[in-house]
Amino acid sequence: MSNNKSRKQARALYVCFIIMVVTAAILVAVTGTANKSRAKHDPVAPSEQGEGVAEKNDPLKLLPGVKDREEEPTGTDEKKDAGLIPDEADGEGVPDGKTKPDKDTKPETESTGTVPEPVTFTAPVDGKVLVSHSMKVPVFSPTMNDYRTHAGVDIVSEPGGEVRAAADGTVEEIWEDPMMGWSMRVSHAGGFESVYRNLSPDFPEGIEQGAQVAAGQTVGAVGSTALIECEEEPHLHFELKQAGEYVDPAEYMGLESVSAEYED
């Protein structure tokens, strides 16, 4: 009788234990499901996710005493690169709004605003002025028997007399003009050009287009090839231009006029 009673009590305890285990399992399952549902509805902020992943993957965080250590910014790199932009030539930093100076670039005072040295002219032949420069008031032409402007000066000289370069320059052109005869144009510094007309057709050796000439160097000889001035005494018709405009040669070199001999 007592044995049957003991069995019934043991069976009852066993059933109670089973019920408790099943109940605990049900609670665990319900709790897990609730946590998953909450995770879906409350996502973690991107910044928090990045920090969590970085800390999880950082091997230094796994070492003892390093996990909670924060790196203090030194500010060295920030100060070094502050206010700098990459240089296009070599990638080095240069101050904002400025370009790296070129070693070959000359100061502005040397490249701009420099006044060229004045050109010194000398008389192209030994002689006196027979007909002066006159672009505003017509002068009489004994050959053409009329009045006309005169772009240059006619300097009296014996036939074959030496014609010299009025200044250092380059021979730009030698040609035979149908009215003014054999002519030569020489360019000079400062935008000046000298033109020699009524020349002999025989030029010294080396005097040709592109030749460099020095002041006083013989570049030709006085001839009689200018048809519209053939009634005058043998002379050199000499013109001077500055920036393409005719100027009076007498203002740039010492030239004496023939008319001065008849003045009191």
FINUPA-116445 format. One record per residue (C-alpha): residue in one letter; x, y, z. Coordinates in pm, 1 decimal. Layout:
+------+----------+----------+----------+
! type !       c1 !       c2 !       c3 !
+------+----------+----------+----------+
!    A !        X !        Y !        Z !
...
+------+----------+----------+----------+
END
This chain:
+------+----------+----------+----------+
! type !       c1 !       c2 !       c3 !
+------+----------+----------+----------+
!    M !      0.0 !      0.0 !      0.0 !
!    S !    281.6 !    241.7 !     92.2 !
!    N !    471.9 !    146.0 !   -221.7 !
!    N !    181.1 !    244.3 !   -445.9 !
!    K !    158.8 !    575.5 !   -266.4 !
!    S !    530.4 !    643.6 !   -314.2 !
!    R !    502.3 !    567.7 !   -686.0 !
!    K !    215.7 !    808.5 !   -730.1 !
!    Q !    409.6 !   1086.9 !   -557.2 !
!    A !    720.8 !   1025.4 !   -772.8 !
!    R !    509.3 !   1027.0 !  -1089.1 !
!    A !    347.9 !   1355.8 !   -984.4 !
!    L !    687.6 !   1517.7 !   -922.4 !
!    Y !    813.4 !   1396.5 !  -1259.3 !
!    V !    511.5 !   1541.6 !  -1439.2 !
!    C !    558.1 !   1874.1 !  -1259.2 !
!    F !    925.1 !   1882.0 !  -1365.7 !
!    I !    831.2 !   1815.3 !  -1727.4 !
!    I !    574.0 !   2095.1 !  -1717.0 !
!    M !    832.1 !   2337.6 !  -1575.9 !
!    V !   1087.5 !   2250.6 !  -1846.9 !
!    V !    830.5 !   2291.7 !  -2124.2 !
!    T !    714.7 !   2621.9 !  -1976.2 !
!    A !   1072.9 !   2751.2 !  -1955.9 !
!    A !   1134.9 !   2650.9 !  -2317.3 !
!    I !    820.7 !   2834.0 !  -2429.5 !
!    L !    928.5 !   3150.3 !  -2242.2 !
!    V !   1275.5 !   3141.7 !  -2401.0 !
!    A !   1124.6 !   3100.4 !  -2749.6 !
!    V !    877.8 !   3385.5 !  -2696.7 !
!    T !   1152.6 !   3616.7 !  -2562.8 !
!    G !   1381.0 !   3546.1 !  -2861.7 !
!    T !   1103.4 !   3614.6 !  -3109.5 !
!    A !   1022.8 !   3946.9 !  -2938.8 !
!    N !   1390.5 !   4056.7 !  -2951.7 !
!    K !   1415.4 !   3977.3 !  -3323.3 !
!    S !   1099.2 !   4173.2 !  -3397.1 !
!    R !   1230.7 !   4471.9 !  -3198.9 !
!    A !   1562.8 !   4463.2 !  -3388.4 !
!    K !   1379.4 !   4485.6 !  -3721.6 !
!    H !   1175.7 !   4786.4 !  -3614.2 !
!    D !   1461.3 !   4972.8 !  -3436.5 !
!    P !   1768.5 !   4968.8 !  -3672.4 !
!    V !   2098.8 !   5088.7 !  -3538.6 !
!    A !   2227.2 !   5427.6 !  -3670.8 !
!    P !   2488.6 !   5400.7 !  -3949.1 !
!    S !   2753.1 !   5573.8 !  -3740.8 !
!    E !   2693.4 !   5335.5 !  -3451.9 !
!    Q !   2710.4 !   5037.5 !  -3689.3 !
!    G !   3040.4 !   5161.2 !  -3835.2 !
!    E !   3190.9 !   5210.7 !  -3492.0 !
!    G !   3076.1 !   4866.3 !  -3381.6 !
!    V !   3220.5 !   4695.7 !  -3689.4 !
!    A !   3544.5 !   4890.0 !  -3667.2 !
!    E !   3588.3 !   4802.8 !  -3301.0 !
!    K !   3502.9 !   4439.0 !  -3368.5 !
!    N !   3751.0 !   4410.5 !  -3657.5 !
!    D !   4029.0 !   4614.7 !  -3496.3 !
!    P !   4286.0 !   4363.6 !  -3361.1 !
!    L !   4419.9 !   4625.7 !  -3118.3 !
!    K !   4083.6 !   4638.4 !  -2942.3 !
!    L !   4123.3 !   4270.9 !  -2855.2 !
!    L !   4441.9 !   4332.8 !  -2655.0 !
!    P !   4410.1 !   4388.4 !  -2279.5 !
!    G !   4414.9 !   4755.0 !  -2179.9 !
!    V !   4377.8 !   4876.2 !  -2540.4 !
!    K !   4006.0 !   4827.5 !  -2595.7 !
!    D !   3893.3 !   5147.6 !  -2432.5 !
!    R !   4193.8 !   5355.4 !  -2531.6 !
!    E !   4115.5 !   5651.9 !  -2759.6 !
!    E !   4376.7 !   5793.0 !  -2996.4 !
!    E !   4439.1 !   6159.9 !  -2943.4 !
!    P !   4483.2 !   6361.9 !  -3266.7 !
!    T !   4826.6 !   6517.4 !  -3287.5 !
!    G !   4717.0 !   6786.9 !  -3532.1 !
!    T !   5054.6 !   6768.7 !  -3712.6 !
!    D !   4913.5 !   6663.5 !  -4049.1 !
!    E !   4626.3 !   6908.6 !  -4023.1 !
!    K !   4861.4 !   7197.9 !  -3955.8 !
!    K !   5096.7 !   7084.4 !  -4228.7 !
!    D !   4828.7 !   7072.7 !  -4496.9 !
!    A !   4619.2 !   7364.6 !  -4372.5 !
!    G !   4576.8 !   7639.7 !  -4632.0 !
!    L !   4763.4 !   7446.2 !  -4900.8 !
!    I !   4656.9 !   7335.2 !  -5245.4 !
!    P !   4841.8 !   7086.9 !  -5468.7 !
!    D !   5082.9 !   7237.5 !  -5714.7 !
!    E !   5001.0 !   7137.4 !  -6072.8 !
!    A !   5365.4 !   7103.8 !  -6172.0 !
!    D !   5511.3 !   6878.8 !  -5901.9 !
!    G !   5227.3 !   6811.6 !  -5655.3 !
!    E !   5384.4 !   7013.4 !  -5374.6 !
!    G !   5165.2 !   7234.0 !  -5159.9 !
!    V !   5159.5 !   7605.3 !  -5221.6 !
!    P !   4961.3 !   7877.3 !  -5041.0 !
!    D !   4596.2 !   7921.6 !  -5139.2 !
!    G !   4539.0 !   8167.4 !  -5422.8 !
!    K !   4904.3 !   8165.4 !  -5525.4 !
!    T !   5107.6 !   7971.0 !  -5776.1 !
!    K !   5452.4 !   7836.6 !  -5723.0 !
!    P !   5702.8 !   8086.2 !  -5870.9 !
!    D !   5887.6 !   7966.6 !  -6177.2 !
!    K !   6263.3 !   7966.9 !  -6137.8 !
!    D !   6303.2 !   8092.0 !  -6495.1 !
!    T !   6043.6 !   8369.9 !  -6460.0 !
!    K !   6201.8 !   8712.3 !  -6450.6 !
!    P !   6067.9 !   8986.9 !  -6225.1 !
!    E !   5805.8 !   9204.3 !  -6382.1 !
!    T !   6039.8 !   9503.0 !  -6371.3 !
!    E !   6279.0 !   9321.6 !  -6605.1 !
!    S !   6020.9 !   9195.9 !  -6855.8 !
!    T !   5775.5 !   9485.7 !  -6871.7 !
!    G !   5784.3 !   9859.6 !  -6850.4 !
!    T !   6148.0 !   9876.0 !  -6964.8 !
!    V !   6219.8 !  10175.1 !  -7185.7 !
!    P !   6445.0 !  10069.9 !  -7477.4 !
!    E !   6769.0 !  10258.0 !  -7521.3 !
!    P !   6747.2 !  10537.4 !  -7780.4 !
!    V !   6895.0 !  10465.8 !  -8121.9 !
!    T !   7188.1 !  10686.4 !  -8225.3 !
!    F !   7194.8 !  10771.1 !  -8596.3 !
!    T !   7484.4 !  10896.6 !  -8806.7 !
!    A !   7479.2 !  11066.9 !  -9146.2 !
!    P !   7469.5 !  10803.9 !  -9423.7 !
!    V !   7690.0 !  11011.3 !  -9659.8 !
!    D !   7925.8 !  11305.3 !  -9633.8 !
!    G !   7741.7 !  11605.2 !  -9776.4 !
!    K !   7480.2 !  11871.4 !  -9724.1 !
!    V !   7103.4 !  11856.6 !  -9757.7 !
!    L !   6987.4 !  11981.0 ! -10098.8 !
!    V !   6612.0 !  11913.6 ! -10050.6 !
!    S !   6469.5 !  11888.0 !  -9698.6 !
!    H !   6202.9 !  11656.4 !  -9559.2 !
!    S !   5856.8 !  11806.1 !  -9613.5 !
!    M !   5538.4 !  11600.5 !  -9579.9 !
!    K !   5299.9 !  11889.8 !  -9511.4 !
!    V !   5419.3 !  12167.0 !  -9743.4 !
!    P !   5488.5 !  12067.7 ! -10108.8 !
!    V !   5834.1 !  12153.3 ! -10244.2 !
!    F !   5934.6 !  12219.1 ! -10602.9 !
!    S !   6074.2 !  11927.9 ! -10807.2 !
!    P !   6304.1 !  12045.3 ! -11088.4 !
!    T !   6279.0 !  11706.6 ! -11260.7 !
!    M !   5898.7 !  11681.4 ! -11253.9 !
!    N !   5854.6 !  12061.8 ! -11276.1 !
!    D !   5585.0 !  12061.9 ! -11009.3 !
!    Y !   5532.9 !  12086.3 ! -10634.8 !
!    R !   5506.9 !  11767.4 ! -10429.6 !
!    T !   5572.4 !  11636.1 ! -10081.0 !
!    H !   5918.3 !  11501.5 ! -10004.9 !
!    A !   5937.1 !  11197.8 !  -9771.5 !
!    G !   6313.8 !  11206.6 !  -9716.6 !
!    V !   6615.2 !  11431.3 !  -9750.2 !
!    D !   6839.8 !  11460.3 ! -10056.6 !
!    I !   7203.7 !  11472.5 !  -9943.1 !
!    V !   7448.4 !  11595.6 ! -10207.6 !
!    S !   7740.6 !  11358.9 ! -10278.2 !
!    E !   7970.1 !  11277.0 ! -10565.5 !
!    P !   7872.3 !  10980.6 ! -10787.8 !
!    G !   7998.7 !  10656.8 ! -10636.6 !
!    G !   8029.0 !  10811.8 ! -10291.2 !
!    E !   8009.3 !  10568.8 !  -9998.2 !
!    V !   7665.9 !  10511.2 !  -9845.7 !
!    R !   7685.2 !  10396.4 !  -9485.2 !
!    A !   7432.8 !  10234.0 !  -9248.8 !
!    A !   7278.7 !  10505.0 !  -9032.3 !
!    A !   7265.4 !  10268.3 !  -8729.7 !
!    D !   7302.1 !   9902.0 !  -8635.4 !
!    G !   7034.0 !   9694.7 !  -8800.3 !
!    T !   6924.0 !   9426.0 !  -9045.5 !
!    V !   6887.8 !   9454.6 !  -9420.7 !
!    E !   6521.5 !   9379.6 !  -9483.0 !
!    E !   6493.3 !   9444.6 !  -9856.2 !
!    I !   6692.0 !   9546.2 ! -10164.5 !
!    W !   6494.9 !   9625.4 ! -10478.9 !
!    E !   6482.3 !   9839.0 ! -10794.5 !
!    D !   6204.6 !  10096.5 ! -10773.1 !
!    P !   6074.7 !  10215.8 ! -11113.9 !
!    M !   6077.4 !  10581.4 ! -11001.5 !
!    M !   6332.7 !  10602.5 ! -10717.4 !
!    G !   6587.3 !  10355.8 ! -10861.1 !
!    W !   6782.1 !  10103.1 ! -10659.2 !
!    S !   6670.6 !  10111.6 ! -10296.8 !
!    M !   6749.0 !   9938.7 !  -9966.6 !
!    R !   6552.0 !   9918.7 !  -9640.4 !
!    V !   6723.3 !   9852.1 !  -9304.5 !
!    S !   6539.7 !   9788.1 !  -8976.4 !
!    H !   6672.1 !   9920.7 !  -8644.0 !
!    A !   6582.6 !   9900.0 !  -8276.0 !
!    G !   6297.4 !  10108.6 !  -8141.1 !
!    G !   6077.2 !  10050.1 !  -8447.2 !
!    F !   6299.1 !  10258.6 !  -8675.6 !
!    E !   6363.6 !  10190.9 !  -9045.1 !
!    S !   6607.5 !  10369.6 !  -9276.0 !
!    V !   6556.5 !  10371.0 !  -9654.3 !
!    Y !   6835.8 !  10449.1 !  -9901.9 !
!    R !   6736.2 !  10543.5 ! -10261.5 !
!    N !   6902.7 !  10650.8 ! -10586.7 !
!    L !   7175.3 !  10393.5 ! -10521.5 !
!    S !   7421.6 !  10237.4 ! -10761.5 !
!    P !   7318.0 !   9884.6 ! -10866.7 !
!    D !   7653.3 !   9750.6 ! -10742.1 !
!    F !   7641.4 !   9655.1 ! -10371.5 !
!    P !   7935.4 !   9550.5 ! -10151.8 !
!    E !   7988.0 !   9177.8 ! -10096.5 !
!    G !   7770.5 !   9039.4 !  -9817.5 !
!    I !   7512.9 !   9318.9 !  -9838.1 !
!    E !   7195.7 !   9125.8 !  -9906.5 !
!    Q !   6857.0 !   9059.1 !  -9755.1 !
!    G !   6892.6 !   8936.8 !  -9394.1 !
!    A !   7248.3 !   9069.2 !  -9348.8 !
!    Q !   7338.1 !   9230.0 !  -9015.9 !
!    V !   7501.4 !   9571.6 !  -9054.7 !
!    A !   7674.5 !   9803.2 !  -8808.3 !
!    A !   7646.5 !  10180.1 !  -8785.6 !
!    G !   7889.7 !  10340.3 !  -9030.0 !
!    Q !   7937.0 !  10020.1 !  -9234.1 !
!    T !   7942.6 !  10071.4 !  -9611.5 !
!    V !   7622.3 !   9930.2 !  -9760.2 !
!    G !   7618.8 !  10087.7 ! -10108.2 !
!    A !   7718.7 !  10378.3 ! -10329.5 !
!    V !   7551.0 !  10691.7 ! -10462.7 !
!    G !   7407.9 !  10638.3 ! -10812.9 !
!    S !   7179.6 !  10810.4 ! -11063.3 !
!    T !   6896.5 !  10560.7 ! -11086.6 !
!    A !   6607.0 !  10772.2 ! -10950.1 !
!    L !   6419.2 !  10890.0 ! -11261.3 !
!    I !   6205.4 !  11149.2 ! -11082.2 !
!    E !   6514.8 !  11315.9 ! -10929.1 !
!    C !   6762.4 !  11281.4 ! -11213.0 !
!    E !   6775.8 !  11659.7 ! -11280.7 !
!    E !   6923.9 !  11725.0 ! -10935.4 !
!    E !   7288.5 !  11709.8 ! -10842.0 !
!    P !   7420.1 !  11358.2 ! -10760.8 !
!    H !   7277.0 !  11275.5 ! -10421.9 !
!    L !   7145.3 !  11010.7 ! -10183.6 !
!    H !   6773.0 !  11019.9 ! -10117.0 !
!    F !   6748.7 !  10910.8 !  -9751.3 !
!    E !   6425.0 !  10838.5 !  -9561.6 !
!    L !   6364.7 !  10755.2 !  -9196.5 !
!    K !   6053.6 !  10589.8 !  -9048.4 !
!    Q !   5948.0 !  10530.0 !  -8691.9 !
!    A !   5661.2 !  10285.4 !  -8625.3 !
!    G !   5576.6 !  10299.8 !  -8996.7 !
!    E !   5549.6 !  10680.8 !  -9011.2 !
!    Y !   5787.5 !  10910.2 !  -9194.3 !
!    V !   5995.8 !  11136.8 !  -8968.6 !
!    D !   6246.5 !  11410.5 !  -9047.5 !
!    P !   6598.1 !  11258.2 !  -9053.1 !
!    A !   6746.8 !  11597.9 !  -8966.6 !
!    E !   6588.5 !  11569.3 !  -8621.3 !
!    Y !   6784.0 !  11248.4 !  -8546.7 !
!    M !   7127.2 !  11325.6 !  -8692.7 !
!    G !   7345.2 !  11626.7 !  -8760.0 !
!    L !   7271.0 !  11734.9 !  -9116.0 !
!    E !   7368.5 !  12070.4 !  -9262.7 !
!    S !   7152.4 !  12229.7 !  -9529.5 !
!    V !   7291.1 !  12375.9 !  -9852.8 !
!    S !   7066.2 !  12680.3 !  -9804.2 !
!    A !   7270.2 !  12774.3 !  -9496.6 !
!    E !   7553.0 !  12885.1 !  -9727.0 !
!    Y !   7332.1 !  13166.6 !  -9862.7 !
!    E !   7215.8 !  13296.6 !  -9526.7 !
!    D !   7368.7 !  13612.6 !  -9383.1 !
+------+----------+----------+----------+
END
